[in-house]
Amino acid sequence: MAAPKFPITKDRIRNHFHYFWWQYALLAVAGIFGWNLLFTMTHYRPPENLKVEWYYQGPSTTNTVGMGQALLDEIQPELFPEMEEVTFNLVGTDEMYGDMQLMVWMAAGQGDVYMLQKDSFRAYANENTLLDLQPYVDDGTLNVEGIDLSAGIATNPETGYKGLFAIPADALEGMWDYDMKPTGALICLPLGSGNVDNALLLLDYLLDNWK
């Protein structure tokens, strides 16, 4: 017995898409998601020792990220000729989202130079997650002449260890030219940074050129 024939007509096609359009929409979304996941998993990422990341927390405008990145692009050939990636990133100032964002980055050891507001700095200094900068001041790696360092000194409440965990940014007036607000901010280096040498180079550049 011959199988019944169902000729394809405009009405049949119209009815099919009327009732089953969601299946095609779902298929399209799944395809986009799959492609994005594949791209994310296979996209090349420079190793930590070949990238420098600066994270800025503070008042900002729509120009801050662009101007900060323009600065890094300008100094990269001279300061970081071997680095594959040098980026400027904005930390959200929203108390909930920004704090969560910062916590995740710090826990993951992401970022090399952080410019933080006072409360955020104190929280991380007390958790022993920041690099003590005093040895680099003592050996001349960082030129802090004329800067009052007292705001960057903290004592770990558990161990009693006292160190210079940040450089106050107030004196770095050149930051205003790049739409950054240094007043009350502190610049620090996380212990988890995979590129301390170049992080120190960037910090020293800011100290030498923006005072």
Secondary structure by P-SEA (a helix, b strand, c coil): cccccccccaaaaaaaaaccaaaaaaaaaaaaaaaaaaaaaaccccccccbbbbbbbcccccaaaaaaaaaaaaaccccccccccccccccccccaaaaaaaaaaaaacccccccccaaaaaaaaaacccccaaaaaaacccccccccccccccccccccccccccccccccccccccccccccbbbbbbcccccaaaaaaaaaaaaaccc
